[in-house]
Amino acid sequence: MSQERKILLQDIIFDVHSGPVGLAMSGGADSAILAYILMKEKTDGPIHFFTYSQKDKSEVAKTHSIKVIEKLKELTGRTDVFHHIETVENYDRNDFFLYMTEQVDNKLINIMYMGTTRTPSDEELTEFKNKLDPKTYARRKQGIRYRFYANEDKTYDPFLGITKKKIKELYDEYEVIESLYPLTRSCESRKVFDKHCDECWWCEERLWAFGKHS
């Protein structure tokens, strides 16, 4: 596994990998700041963004990821970035990971960066009006053991040890809270597509961390 270098980000050591790398780009706040950090800190090799977009959600991920990537290019001045979009009828987590790891198997990239974060603490979650679905909670909850590298080391999740509040601090640290954050979308509503619905769990988490949607 080839690494260019390591940098310290908040409470984590962030591995910057050399050569061509990929990043799962949803257009959300986590993947956007992860992409910005990678584009700022990585100097060796191109970056490929992969968006897995679901048709029955009006391809929200596609729309917002395009906006985010254009802003990232503007902010960093990088041009060695490529955007790949896979449109599917329905999202399936296993198919999603298969699509991401296939990019490594096909030698297009050396590793795939993912932007998964921890949930708020159980005590903090009692203040949420919505409940996170059990499977997602089980994967993201605090207090469990987690692996930064998974899927035979084909994927790397550098944010697995931090919550969205730390993500907000990264936006502040890199001074992109006003320029990049407003273009991101975390909402999972199947009814509202042009803004945040203010009703789903993901909207609550975003407000909990950032205090605002945009």
Secondary structure, 3 states (H helix, E strand, C coil): CCEEEEEEECCEEEEEECCCEEEECCCCHHHHHHHHHHHHHCCCCCEEEEEEEEHHHCCHHHHHHHHHHHHHHHHHCCCCEEEEEEEECCCCHHHHHHHHHHHHHCCCCCCEECCCCCCCCHHHHCCCCCCCCHHHHHHHCCCCCCCCEECCCCEECCCCCCCHHHHHHHHHHCCCCCCCHHHCCCCCCCCCCCCCCCCCHHHHHHHHHHCCCC
